Amino acid sequence: MVVAMIGTGRMGAAMVGRLRGAGHPVVVWNRTPARAKGLDADVAATAAEAAAAADVVLVSLADDAAVLAMYEGPDGLVAGLRPGTIVVDTSTVAPATVRKAAALVAERGAVLLDAPVSGSVPVVQQGAITFLVGGPADALDKVRPILSAFATRIFHLGDVGSGATMKLSVNSVVYGLNQSVAEALVLAEKAGVERAVAYEVFANSAISAPFVHYKRESFERPAETPAAFMLQLVVKDLDLIGALADEVGARMDQRATNRKLAAEALADGLGERDLSVVAEFLRRQHEADGQ
């Protein structure tokens, strides 16, 4: 099957690499064309053109506004869909956003799977990402050979929107872990334990979650490690989580605390740094306070 990749940021580009490595023909489109160059894939002029050439369309975009704008209009993805095409949207967006996109796709006789992923760019490159899927089970079965190029686990959660809901739930834990690790690491440092030693204990103790392992370089050597997931996207996700919590009536005190600190770090000019930069922000705060 020919695969279209809509969005060639860090995650999208990593997915293209895995797909090509598995032998799938790939056509790509990115809003900024320069970011699509250099990939081992054909480059389409519009999202519609990419969709028209594909049996399966993967979408990986940054936020709700970008997702909806890309689906709509004469050059949008929906305009190029053929009946029977399966769209797999991996973007982290609100459940309502992906349901709206699914309705647009259905008007063309195509099917949308709500399929955000759990894991970072290195996990995609290893072929070990986890898919959280909402939508028709038969459509998921058809695209499993595609998704298996970069996934080891695929959860079918129910109707469209359930994938987005689960992704926001997972991310609420990830961001809680991120802040907890940052706070604890800075605490140990300030109390006289070397950073690398403290992190070695984290990685071999009761808190030894996969997140702790794959973020190790980012926390230990923040100046040398490229951003895998930017802090500004963390703030976006925390707002989505808050909106969903308000909608369903769920109390989430930790989310509010995480959002407050992330917003402070964002205001300090750290938005394009990796989410682990929260630790660096806390170090600055200690220094500013003379501690």
C-alpha positions as CSV (number, residue, x, y, z in Angstrom):
1,M,0.0,0.0,0.0
2,V,1.1,3.5,-0.8
3,V,1.3,5.7,2.4
4,A,0.9,9.5,2.6
5,M,2.5,11.2,5.5
6,I,0.9,14.6,6.4
7,G,3.3,16.5,8.6
8,T,7.0,15.9,8.6
9,G,8.1,17.3,11.9
10,R,10.2,15.2,14.3
11,M,7.6,12.4,14.7
12,G,6.4,12.5,11.1
13,A,9.9,12.3,9.7
14,A,10.8,9.4,12.1
15,M,7.7,7.5,10.8
16,V,8.7,8.1,7.2
17,G,12.1,6.5,7.9
18,R,10.5,3.4,9.5
19,L,8.0,3.1,6.6
20,R,10.7,3.3,4.0
21,G,12.8,0.9,5.9
22,A,9.9,-1.6,5.8
23,G,9.6,-1.1,2.0
24,H,6.4,1.0,1.8
25,P,6.2,3.6,-0.9
26,V,5.7,7.0,0.8
27,V,4.5,10.4,-0.4
28,V,4.7,13.4,2.0
29,W,3.3,16.8,2.5
30,N,4.3,19.5,5.0
31,R,3.0,23.0,5.4
32,T,6.6,24.2,5.3
33,P,7.9,22.4,2.2
34,A,11.6,22.7,3.2
35,R,11.0,20.4,6.1
36,A,9.8,17.7,3.7
37,K,13.0,17.8,1.6
38,G,15.7,15.3,2.3
39,L,13.3,12.5,3.2
40,D,13.3,9.3,1.2
41,A,9.8,10.0,-0.2
42,D,8.0,11.8,-2.9
43,V,6.9,15.3,-2.0
44,A,3.4,16.5,-2.8
45,A,2.4,20.1,-3.5
46,T,-0.8,19.9,-1.3
47,A,-2.3,17.6,1.3
48,A,-5.0,16.8,-1.3
49,E,-2.4,15.6,-3.8
50,A,-0.7,13.5,-1.2
51,A,-4.1,11.9,-0.1
52,A,-5.1,11.2,-3.7
53,A,-1.9,9.1,-4.3
54,A,-2.3,7.0,-1.1
55,D,-4.2,4.0,0.2
56,V,-3.4,5.0,3.8
57,V,-2.9,8.5,5.1
58,L,-0.9,9.2,8.3
59,V,-1.3,12.6,9.9
60,S,1.0,14.0,12.5
61,L,0.4,17.7,13.3
62,A,1.0,19.9,16.3
63,D,-2.4,21.2,17.4
64,D,-6.1,21.3,16.8
65,A,-6.0,24.4,14.6
66,A,-3.4,22.9,12.3
67,V,-5.3,19.6,12.1
68,L,-8.6,21.2,11.1
69,A,-7.0,23.6,8.7
70,M,-5.3,20.8,6.9
71,Y,-8.4,18.7,6.4
72,E,-10.5,21.5,5.0
73,G,-10.4,23.5,1.8
74,P,-9.7,22.7,-1.9
75,D,-6.1,21.8,-1.2
76,G,-6.9,20.0,2.1
77,L,-6.6,16.3,2.8
78,V,-10.4,15.6,2.5
79,A,-10.5,17.0,-1.1
80,G,-8.0,14.3,-2.3
81,L,-9.5,11.3,-0.5
82,R,-10.8,8.4,-2.5
83,P,-13.5,6.0,-1.2
84,G,-12.0,3.3,1.0
85,T,-8.9,5.3,1.9
86,I,-8.0,5.0,5.6
87,V,-6.8,8.1,7.5
88,V,-4.8,7.4,10.6
89,D,-4.5,10.6,12.6
90,T,-1.7,10.4,15.2
91,S,-2.0,14.1,16.3
92,T,-2.6,14.9,20.0
93,V,-5.8,16.9,19.9
94,A,-9.2,17.2,21.6
95,P,-11.6,14.3,21.2
96,A,-14.1,16.8,19.6
97,T,-11.5,17.8,17.0
98,V,-10.9,14.3,15.8
99,R,-14.6,13.5,15.7
100,K,-15.1,16.6,13.5
101,A,-12.3,15.4,11.2
102,A,-13.8,11.9,11.1
103,A,-17.1,13.3,9.9
104,L,-15.4,15.2,7.1
105,V,-13.5,12.1,6.0
106,A,-16.7,10.0,6.1
107,E,-18.4,12.4,3.6
108,R,-15.8,11.2,1.0
109,G,-16.5,7.5,1.7
110,A,-13.2,7.2,3.6
111,V,-12.6,6.2,7.2
112,L,-10.6,7.9,10.0
113,L,-8.9,6.2,12.8
114,D,-8.2,8.3,15.8
115,A,-4.7,7.0,16.6
116,P,-2.4,9.1,18.8
117,V,0.8,7.5,19.9
118,S,2.6,7.1,23.3
119,G,6.3,7.4,23.1
120,S,9.0,9.8,21.8
121,V,10.9,10.2,18.6
122,P,13.6,7.7,19.6
123,V,10.9,5.1,20.4
124,V,9.5,5.6,16.9
125,Q,13.0,5.1,15.4
126,Q,13.3,1.9,17.4
127,G,9.9,0.6,16.1
128,A,8.5,0.4,19.6
129,I,5.8,3.1,19.7
130,T,2.3,2.4,21.2
131,F,-0.8,3.3,19.3
132,L,-4.0,4.3,21.1
133,V,-6.7,3.8,18.5
134,G,-10.4,4.8,18.3
135,G,-12.5,3.9,15.3
136,P,-13.8,0.9,13.3
137,A,-12.0,-2.4,14.1
138,D,-12.0,-3.6,10.5
139,A,-10.2,-0.4,9.3
140,L,-7.6,-1.0,12.0
141,D,-7.1,-4.5,10.9
142,K,-6.4,-3.3,7.3
143,V,-3.7,-0.9,8.5
144,R,-1.9,-3.0,11.1
145,P,0.8,-4.0,8.5
146,I,1.5,-0.2,8.1
147,L,1.5,0.6,11.8
148,S,3.7,-2.4,12.7
149,A,6.5,-0.6,10.9
150,F,7.0,1.5,14.0
151,A,4.7,0.0,16.7
152,T,5.0,-2.9,19.0
153,R,1.7,-2.3,20.8
154,I,-1.7,-1.3,19.3
155,F,-4.7,-0.8,21.6
156,H,-8.1,-0.6,20.1
157,L,-10.1,1.5,22.6
158,G,-13.5,2.0,21.0
159,D,-15.1,4.7,18.9
160,V,-13.4,7.7,17.3
161,G,-12.4,10.0,20.1
162,S,-11.4,7.3,22.5
163,G,-7.8,7.4,21.3
164,A,-7.6,11.1,21.9
165,T,-9.1,10.7,25.4
166,M,-6.6,8.0,26.3
167,K,-3.6,10.0,24.9
168,L,-4.5,13.0,27.1
169,S,-4.9,10.6,30.1
170,V,-1.4,9.1,29.4
171,N,0.1,12.5,28.9
172,S,-1.3,13.8,32.2
173,V,0.9,11.1,33.8
174,V,3.9,11.8,31.6
175,Y,3.9,15.5,32.5
176,G,3.5,14.6,36.2
177,L,6.5,12.3,35.9
178,N,8.4,15.0,34.1
179,Q,7.8,17.6,36.9
180,S,8.5,15.0,39.7
181,V,11.8,13.9,38.1
182,A,12.8,17.5,37.6
183,E,12.0,18.6,41.1
184,A,13.6,15.5,42.7
185,L,16.8,15.8,40.6
186,V,17.3,19.4,41.5
187,L,16.6,18.6,45.1
188,A,19.3,16.0,45.1
189,E,21.8,18.3,43.4
190,K,21.2,21.1,45.8
191,A,21.7,18.8,48.7
192,G,25.1,17.7,47.4
193,V,24.5,14.6,45.3
194,E,26.0,14.7,41.8
195,R,23.4,14.8,39.0
196,A,24.6,11.7,37.2
197,V,24.7,9.7,40.5
198,A,21.2,10.8,41.5
199,Y,19.8,9.9,38.1
200,E,21.5,6.4,38.3
201,V,19.5,5.9,41.4
202,F,16.3,7.0,39.8
203,A,16.9,4.6,36.9
204,N,17.4,1.6,39.3
205,S,14.8,2.3,42.0
206,A,11.1,2.0,42.4
207,I,10.6,5.0,40.1
208,S,12.3,3.3,37.2
209,A,9.6,3.9,34.6
210,P,10.4,3.8,30.8
211,F,10.1,7.6,30.8
212,V,12.9,7.8,33.3
213,H,15.1,5.8,31.1
214,Y,14.5,7.4,27.7
215,K,14.7,10.9,29.1
216,R,18.0,10.3,30.9
217,E,20.2,12.1,28.5
218,S,17.8,15.1,28.4
219,F,17.9,15.4,32.2
220,E,21.6,14.7,32.7
221,R,22.9,16.7,29.7
222,P,20.3,19.3,28.8
223,A,22.6,21.5,26.8
224,E,23.8,18.7,24.5
225,T,20.5,16.9,23.9
226,P,18.1,18.0,21.1
227,A,14.5,18.6,22.0
228,A,12.4,15.5,21.5
229,F,9.1,17.2,22.6
230,M,9.0,20.9,23.1
231,L,7.7,22.5,26.3
232,Q,5.3,24.7,24.3
233,L,3.5,21.6,23.2
234,V,3.3,20.4,26.8
235,V,1.4,23.6,27.7
236,K,-0.9,23.0,24.8
237,D,-1.6,19.4,25.9
238,L,-2.1,20.5,29.5
239,D,-4.8,22.9,28.3
240,L,-6.5,20.1,26.3
241,I,-6.4,17.9,29.4
242,G,-7.9,20.7,31.5
243,A,-10.7,21.3,29.0
244,L,-11.5,17.6,28.9
245,A,-11.5,17.3,32.7
246,D,-13.9,20.3,32.9
247,E,-16.1,18.7,30.3
248,V,-16.4,15.3,32.1
249,G,-16.2,16.7,35.7
250,A,-12.9,15.2,36.7
251,R,-10.7,16.8,39.4
252,M,-7.0,17.0,38.4
253,D,-5.0,19.0,40.9
254,Q,-1.7,17.8,39.7
255,R,-2.5,19.0,36.1
256,A,-3.0,22.5,37.5
257,T,0.3,22.5,39.2
258,N,2.1,21.1,36.2
259,R,0.4,23.8,34.0
260,K,1.5,26.6,36.3
261,L,5.2,25.6,36.3
262,A,5.3,24.8,32.6
263,A,3.7,28.3,31.8
264,E,6.4,30.0,34.0
265,A,9.1,28.2,32.1
266,L,7.5,29.1,28.8
267,A,7.4,32.7,29.8
268,D,11.1,32.4,30.6
269,G,11.8,31.7,26.9
270,L,12.1,28.0,27.2
271,G,9.2,27.0,24.9
272,E,11.3,25.4,22.2
273,R,13.4,23.4,24.6
274,D,12.6,19.8,25.6
275,L,10.0,19.3,28.3
276,S,12.8,18.2,30.6
277,V,14.0,21.8,30.6
278,V,11.7,22.2,33.6
279,A,14.7,21.0,35.7
280,E,16.8,23.8,34.2
281,F,14.1,26.3,35.0
282,L,14.0,25.1,38.6
283,R,17.8,25.5,38.9
284,R,17.5,29.0,37.6
285,Q,14.9,29.7,40.2
286,H,17.1,28.4,43.0
287,E,20.0,30.6,41.7
288,A,17.8,33.7,41.4
289,D,16.7,33.1,45.0
290,G,20.3,32.8,46.1
291,Q,20.0,29.2,47.1
